[in-house]
Amino acid sequence: MVGTIAAVVATALIVVGSFFLLVGTVGLLRLPDVYNRMHATSKATTLGAASMFLACAVFFGPQGESLTAVVGIVFLFLTAPTGAHMISRSAQKMGVEFAGGATWPGATDSTPEAPADADPEGSDAESAD
């Protein structure tokens, strides 16, 4: 009886995880710029993958395989927001602008800030040749 309940709960978690992974994939394909795509993939796919890991943990019970799934959930929740933040920060430093005229918080226009190592004169070593 416990096996049947665990199988039903695992199936429900797989369905929920598949839904969120589908939402993240559609967001990746349909949203207009890197910031929106990054948001869709990091939030929805993290929840979807965590649901899949949790389904594995429920199905296999408290033995070794479920511990691997729980470690996967912890690793996912630690690395996905960090990776999304780094992608967003890199896009900002590369000058990628928002779609639709949105701006950075506190900025008067949508122009991203100059990189910290940028040359204020606008020249670089290659142009001096």
PyMOL CGO cylinders between C-alpha atoms (Angstrom):
from pymol import cmd
from pymol.cgo import CYLINDER

trace = [
    CYLINDER, 0.00, 0.00, 0.00, 2.83, 2.41, 0.81, 0.3, 1, 1, 1, 1, 1, 1,
    CYLINDER, 2.83, 2.41, 0.81, 4.40, 1.60, -2.55, 0.3, 1, 1, 1, 1, 1, 1,
    CYLINDER, 4.40, 1.60, -2.55, 1.21, 2.57, -4.33, 0.3, 1, 1, 1, 1, 1, 1,
    CYLINDER, 1.21, 2.57, -4.33, 0.95, 5.86, -2.47, 0.3, 1, 1, 1, 1, 1, 1,
    CYLINDER, 0.95, 5.86, -2.47, 4.61, 6.63, -3.16, 0.3, 1, 1, 1, 1, 1, 1,
    CYLINDER, 4.61, 6.63, -3.16, 4.10, 5.86, -6.84, 0.3, 1, 1, 1, 1, 1, 1,
    CYLINDER, 4.10, 5.86, -6.84, 1.07, 8.15, -7.03, 0.3, 1, 1, 1, 1, 1, 1,
    CYLINDER, 1.07, 8.15, -7.03, 2.90, 11.00, -5.28, 0.3, 1, 1, 1, 1, 1, 1,
    CYLINDER, 2.90, 11.00, -5.28, 5.96, 10.50, -7.49, 0.3, 1, 1, 1, 1, 1, 1,
    CYLINDER, 5.96, 10.50, -7.49, 3.78, 10.53, -10.58, 0.3, 1, 1, 1, 1, 1, 1,
    CYLINDER, 3.78, 10.53, -10.58, 2.12, 13.76, -9.47, 0.3, 1, 1, 1, 1, 1, 1,
    CYLINDER, 2.12, 13.76, -9.47, 5.52, 15.34, -8.84, 0.3, 1, 1, 1, 1, 1, 1,
    CYLINDER, 5.52, 15.34, -8.84, 6.74, 14.24, -12.27, 0.3, 1, 1, 1, 1, 1, 1,
    CYLINDER, 6.74, 14.24, -12.27, 3.67, 15.80, -13.89, 0.3, 1, 1, 1, 1, 1, 1,
    CYLINDER, 3.67, 15.80, -13.89, 4.21, 19.06, -11.96, 0.3, 1, 1, 1, 1, 1, 1,
    CYLINDER, 4.21, 19.06, -11.96, 7.91, 19.03, -12.83, 0.3, 1, 1, 1, 1, 1, 1,
    CYLINDER, 7.91, 19.03, -12.83, 7.18, 18.41, -16.49, 0.3, 1, 1, 1, 1, 1, 1,
    CYLINDER, 7.18, 18.41, -16.49, 4.74, 21.31, -16.52, 0.3, 1, 1, 1, 1, 1, 1,
    CYLINDER, 4.74, 21.31, -16.52, 7.27, 23.73, -15.05, 0.3, 1, 1, 1, 1, 1, 1,
    CYLINDER, 7.27, 23.73, -15.05, 10.00, 22.51, -17.39, 0.3, 1, 1, 1, 1, 1, 1,
    CYLINDER, 10.00, 22.51, -17.39, 7.63, 23.08, -20.31, 0.3, 1, 1, 1, 1, 1, 1,
    CYLINDER, 7.63, 23.08, -20.31, 6.84, 26.59, -19.05, 0.3, 1, 1, 1, 1, 1, 1,
    CYLINDER, 6.84, 26.59, -19.05, 10.55, 27.35, -18.77, 0.3, 1, 1, 1, 1, 1, 1,
    CYLINDER, 10.55, 27.35, -18.77, 11.20, 26.05, -22.27, 0.3, 1, 1, 1, 1, 1, 1,
    CYLINDER, 11.20, 26.05, -22.27, 8.36, 28.10, -23.76, 0.3, 1, 1, 1, 1, 1, 1,
    CYLINDER, 8.36, 28.10, -23.76, 9.69, 31.15, -21.90, 0.3, 1, 1, 1, 1, 1, 1,
    CYLINDER, 9.69, 31.15, -21.90, 13.14, 30.55, -23.30, 0.3, 1, 1, 1, 1, 1, 1,
    CYLINDER, 13.14, 30.55, -23.30, 11.77, 30.39, -26.83, 0.3, 1, 1, 1, 1, 1, 1,
    CYLINDER, 11.77, 30.39, -26.83, 9.16, 33.16, -26.66, 0.3, 1, 1, 1, 1, 1, 1,
    CYLINDER, 9.16, 33.16, -26.66, 10.42, 35.95, -24.39, 0.3, 1, 1, 1, 1, 1, 1,
    CYLINDER, 10.42, 35.95, -24.39, 12.07, 38.95, -26.07, 0.3, 1, 1, 1, 1, 1, 1,
    CYLINDER, 12.07, 38.95, -26.07, 15.46, 39.49, -24.41, 0.3, 1, 1, 1, 1, 1, 1,
    CYLINDER, 15.46, 39.49, -24.41, 18.15, 37.75, -22.40, 0.3, 1, 1, 1, 1, 1, 1,
    CYLINDER, 18.15, 37.75, -22.40, 16.90, 39.09, -19.06, 0.3, 1, 1, 1, 1, 1, 1,
    CYLINDER, 16.90, 39.09, -19.06, 13.37, 37.76, -19.51, 0.3, 1, 1, 1, 1, 1, 1,
    CYLINDER, 13.37, 37.76, -19.51, 14.63, 34.46, -20.90, 0.3, 1, 1, 1, 1, 1, 1,
    CYLINDER, 14.63, 34.46, -20.90, 17.03, 34.08, -18.01, 0.3, 1, 1, 1, 1, 1, 1,
    CYLINDER, 17.03, 34.08, -18.01, 14.22, 34.70, -15.54, 0.3, 1, 1, 1, 1, 1, 1,
    CYLINDER, 14.22, 34.70, -15.54, 11.92, 32.14, -17.17, 0.3, 1, 1, 1, 1, 1, 1,
    CYLINDER, 11.92, 32.14, -17.17, 14.54, 29.46, -17.34, 0.3, 1, 1, 1, 1, 1, 1,
    CYLINDER, 14.54, 29.46, -17.34, 15.99, 29.97, -13.89, 0.3, 1, 1, 1, 1, 1, 1,
    CYLINDER, 15.99, 29.97, -13.89, 12.72, 30.09, -11.97, 0.3, 1, 1, 1, 1, 1, 1,
    CYLINDER, 12.72, 30.09, -11.97, 10.51, 27.64, -13.81, 0.3, 1, 1, 1, 1, 1, 1,
    CYLINDER, 10.51, 27.64, -13.81, 13.11, 25.06, -14.69, 0.3, 1, 1, 1, 1, 1, 1,
    CYLINDER, 13.11, 25.06, -14.69, 14.56, 25.10, -11.18, 0.3, 1, 1, 1, 1, 1, 1,
    CYLINDER, 14.56, 25.10, -11.18, 11.14, 24.28, -9.78, 0.3, 1, 1, 1, 1, 1, 1,
    CYLINDER, 11.14, 24.28, -9.78, 10.57, 21.67, -12.48, 0.3, 1, 1, 1, 1, 1, 1,
    CYLINDER, 10.57, 21.67, -12.48, 13.88, 19.94, -11.94, 0.3, 1, 1, 1, 1, 1, 1,
    CYLINDER, 13.88, 19.94, -11.94, 13.44, 20.07, -8.16, 0.3, 1, 1, 1, 1, 1, 1,
    CYLINDER, 13.44, 20.07, -8.16, 10.05, 18.40, -8.56, 0.3, 1, 1, 1, 1, 1, 1,
    CYLINDER, 10.05, 18.40, -8.56, 11.66, 15.65, -10.60, 0.3, 1, 1, 1, 1, 1, 1,
    CYLINDER, 11.66, 15.65, -10.60, 14.36, 15.14, -7.96, 0.3, 1, 1, 1, 1, 1, 1,
    CYLINDER, 14.36, 15.14, -7.96, 11.71, 15.11, -5.24, 0.3, 1, 1, 1, 1, 1, 1,
    CYLINDER, 11.71, 15.11, -5.24, 9.72, 12.50, -7.17, 0.3, 1, 1, 1, 1, 1, 1,
    CYLINDER, 9.72, 12.50, -7.17, 12.84, 10.35, -7.26, 0.3, 1, 1, 1, 1, 1, 1,
    CYLINDER, 12.84, 10.35, -7.26, 13.31, 10.79, -3.51, 0.3, 1, 1, 1, 1, 1, 1,
    CYLINDER, 13.31, 10.79, -3.51, 9.69, 9.85, -2.80, 0.3, 1, 1, 1, 1, 1, 1,
    CYLINDER, 9.69, 9.85, -2.80, 9.73, 6.84, -5.11, 0.3, 1, 1, 1, 1, 1, 1,
    CYLINDER, 9.73, 6.84, -5.11, 12.97, 5.29, -3.83, 0.3, 1, 1, 1, 1, 1, 1,
    CYLINDER, 12.97, 5.29, -3.83, 12.32, 5.98, -0.15, 0.3, 1, 1, 1, 1, 1, 1,
    CYLINDER, 12.32, 5.98, -0.15, 14.95, 6.67, 2.47, 0.3, 1, 1, 1, 1, 1, 1,
    CYLINDER, 14.95, 6.67, 2.47, 17.69, 4.57, 0.85, 0.3, 1, 1, 1, 1, 1, 1,
    CYLINDER, 17.69, 4.57, 0.85, 20.75, 5.79, -1.05, 0.3, 1, 1, 1, 1, 1, 1,
    CYLINDER, 20.75, 5.79, -1.05, 19.10, 6.98, -4.27, 0.3, 1, 1, 1, 1, 1, 1,
    CYLINDER, 19.10, 6.98, -4.27, 16.85, 9.43, -2.48, 0.3, 1, 1, 1, 1, 1, 1,
    CYLINDER, 16.85, 9.43, -2.48, 19.84, 10.99, -0.71, 0.3, 1, 1, 1, 1, 1, 1,
    CYLINDER, 19.84, 10.99, -0.71, 21.37, 11.67, -4.12, 0.3, 1, 1, 1, 1, 1, 1,
    CYLINDER, 21.37, 11.67, -4.12, 18.13, 13.34, -5.20, 0.3, 1, 1, 1, 1, 1, 1,
    CYLINDER, 18.13, 13.34, -5.20, 18.04, 15.52, -2.08, 0.3, 1, 1, 1, 1, 1, 1,
    CYLINDER, 18.04, 15.52, -2.08, 21.65, 16.58, -2.67, 0.3, 1, 1, 1, 1, 1, 1,
    CYLINDER, 21.65, 16.58, -2.67, 20.63, 17.41, -6.25, 0.3, 1, 1, 1, 1, 1, 1,
    CYLINDER, 20.63, 17.41, -6.25, 17.82, 19.64, -4.97, 0.3, 1, 1, 1, 1, 1, 1,
    CYLINDER, 17.82, 19.64, -4.97, 20.18, 21.48, -2.62, 0.3, 1, 1, 1, 1, 1, 1,
    CYLINDER, 20.18, 21.48, -2.62, 22.79, 21.89, -5.36, 0.3, 1, 1, 1, 1, 1, 1,
    CYLINDER, 22.79, 21.89, -5.36, 20.13, 23.14, -7.78, 0.3, 1, 1, 1, 1, 1, 1,
    CYLINDER, 20.13, 23.14, -7.78, 18.77, 25.73, -5.35, 0.3, 1, 1, 1, 1, 1, 1,
    CYLINDER, 18.77, 25.73, -5.35, 22.29, 26.97, -4.59, 0.3, 1, 1, 1, 1, 1, 1,
    CYLINDER, 22.29, 26.97, -4.59, 23.58, 27.20, -8.17, 0.3, 1, 1, 1, 1, 1, 1,
    CYLINDER, 23.58, 27.20, -8.17, 20.58, 28.23, -10.29, 0.3, 1, 1, 1, 1, 1, 1,
    CYLINDER, 20.58, 28.23, -10.29, 20.08, 31.71, -8.76, 0.3, 1, 1, 1, 1, 1, 1,
    CYLINDER, 20.08, 31.71, -8.76, 23.81, 32.34, -8.78, 0.3, 1, 1, 1, 1, 1, 1,
    CYLINDER, 23.81, 32.34, -8.78, 24.10, 31.34, -12.42, 0.3, 1, 1, 1, 1, 1, 1,
    CYLINDER, 24.10, 31.34, -12.42, 21.11, 33.47, -13.39, 0.3, 1, 1, 1, 1, 1, 1,
    CYLINDER, 21.11, 33.47, -13.39, 22.57, 36.46, -11.58, 0.3, 1, 1, 1, 1, 1, 1,
    CYLINDER, 22.57, 36.46, -11.58, 25.91, 36.03, -13.31, 0.3, 1, 1, 1, 1, 1, 1,
    CYLINDER, 25.91, 36.03, -13.31, 24.26, 35.74, -16.75, 0.3, 1, 1, 1, 1, 1, 1,
    CYLINDER, 24.26, 35.74, -16.75, 22.28, 38.91, -16.07, 0.3, 1, 1, 1, 1, 1, 1,
    CYLINDER, 22.28, 38.91, -16.07, 25.32, 40.78, -14.81, 0.3, 1, 1, 1, 1, 1, 1,
    CYLINDER, 25.32, 40.78, -14.81, 27.39, 39.67, -17.79, 0.3, 1, 1, 1, 1, 1, 1,
    CYLINDER, 27.39, 39.67, -17.79, 24.67, 40.80, -20.19, 0.3, 1, 1, 1, 1, 1, 1,
    CYLINDER, 24.67, 40.80, -20.19, 24.56, 44.18, -18.47, 0.3, 1, 1, 1, 1, 1, 1,
    CYLINDER, 24.56, 44.18, -18.47, 28.34, 44.57, -18.71, 0.3, 1, 1, 1, 1, 1, 1,
    CYLINDER, 28.34, 44.57, -18.71, 28.24, 43.63, -22.40, 0.3, 1, 1, 1, 1, 1, 1,
    CYLINDER, 28.24, 43.63, -22.40, 25.69, 46.38, -23.04, 0.3, 1, 1, 1, 1, 1, 1,
    CYLINDER, 25.69, 46.38, -23.04, 22.66, 44.22, -23.74, 0.3, 1, 1, 1, 1, 1, 1,
    CYLINDER, 22.66, 44.22, -23.74, 19.62, 46.45, -23.44, 0.3, 1, 1, 1, 1, 1, 1,
    CYLINDER, 19.62, 46.45, -23.44, 16.15, 45.60, -22.23, 0.3, 1, 1, 1, 1, 1, 1,
    CYLINDER, 16.15, 45.60, -22.23, 13.35, 44.97, -24.67, 0.3, 1, 1, 1, 1, 1, 1,
    CYLINDER, 13.35, 44.97, -24.67, 10.41, 47.34, -24.55, 0.3, 1, 1, 1, 1, 1, 1,
    CYLINDER, 10.41, 47.34, -24.55, 12.18, 50.36, -23.07, 0.3, 1, 1, 1, 1, 1, 1,
    CYLINDER, 12.18, 50.36, -23.07, 12.56, 49.05, -19.53, 0.3, 1, 1, 1, 1, 1, 1,
    CYLINDER, 12.56, 49.05, -19.53, 15.40, 50.47, -17.44, 0.3, 1, 1, 1, 1, 1, 1,
    CYLINDER, 15.40, 50.47, -17.44, 17.63, 49.34, -14.63, 0.3, 1, 1, 1, 1, 1, 1,
    CYLINDER, 17.63, 49.34, -14.63, 16.37, 50.32, -11.18, 0.3, 1, 1, 1, 1, 1, 1,
    CYLINDER, 16.37, 50.32, -11.18, 17.56, 53.82, -10.35, 0.3, 1, 1, 1, 1, 1, 1,
    CYLINDER, 17.56, 53.82, -10.35, 18.71, 54.56, -13.93, 0.3, 1, 1, 1, 1, 1, 1,
    CYLINDER, 18.71, 54.56, -13.93, 17.25, 57.43, -15.94, 0.3, 1, 1, 1, 1, 1, 1,
    CYLINDER, 17.25, 57.43, -15.94, 17.65, 55.63, -19.26, 0.3, 1, 1, 1, 1, 1, 1,
    CYLINDER, 17.65, 55.63, -19.26, 18.14, 52.07, -20.46, 0.3, 1, 1, 1, 1, 1, 1,
    CYLINDER, 18.14, 52.07, -20.46, 21.85, 52.51, -21.11, 0.3, 1, 1, 1, 1, 1, 1,
    CYLINDER, 21.85, 52.51, -21.11, 23.77, 49.98, -19.04, 0.3, 1, 1, 1, 1, 1, 1,
    CYLINDER, 23.77, 49.98, -19.04, 26.60, 51.14, -16.87, 0.3, 1, 1, 1, 1, 1, 1,
    CYLINDER, 26.60, 51.14, -16.87, 30.09, 51.10, -18.31, 0.3, 1, 1, 1, 1, 1, 1,
    CYLINDER, 30.09, 51.10, -18.31, 32.27, 48.16, -17.31, 0.3, 1, 1, 1, 1, 1, 1,
    CYLINDER, 32.27, 48.16, -17.31, 34.63, 48.87, -14.44, 0.3, 1, 1, 1, 1, 1, 1,
    CYLINDER, 34.63, 48.87, -14.44, 37.69, 48.14, -16.58, 0.3, 1, 1, 1, 1, 1, 1,
    CYLINDER, 37.69, 48.14, -16.58, 36.56, 50.27, -19.54, 0.3, 1, 1, 1, 1, 1, 1,
    CYLINDER, 36.56, 50.27, -19.54, 38.92, 52.90, -20.88, 0.3, 1, 1, 1, 1, 1, 1,
    CYLINDER, 38.92, 52.90, -20.88, 37.35, 56.34, -20.30, 0.3, 1, 1, 1, 1, 1, 1,
    CYLINDER, 37.35, 56.34, -20.30, 39.09, 57.74, -23.43, 0.3, 1, 1, 1, 1, 1, 1,
    CYLINDER, 39.09, 57.74, -23.43, 37.42, 55.13, -25.61, 0.3, 1, 1, 1, 1, 1, 1,
    CYLINDER, 37.42, 55.13, -25.61, 40.71, 53.96, -27.11, 0.3, 1, 1, 1, 1, 1, 1,
    CYLINDER, 40.71, 53.96, -27.11, 42.31, 50.61, -26.77, 0.3, 1, 1, 1, 1, 1, 1,
    CYLINDER, 42.31, 50.61, -26.77, 45.75, 49.16, -27.49, 0.3, 1, 1, 1, 1, 1, 1,
    CYLINDER, 45.75, 49.16, -27.49, 44.82, 47.91, -30.97, 0.3, 1, 1, 1, 1, 1, 1,
    CYLINDER, 44.82, 47.91, -30.97, 43.79, 51.34, -32.25, 0.3, 1, 1, 1, 1, 1, 1,
    CYLINDER, 43.79, 51.34, -32.25, 47.18, 52.84, -31.26, 0.3, 1, 1, 1, 1, 1, 1,
    CYLINDER, 47.18, 52.84, -31.26, 48.94, 50.76, -33.95, 0.3, 1, 1, 1, 1, 1, 1,
]
cmd.load_cgo(trace, "trace")
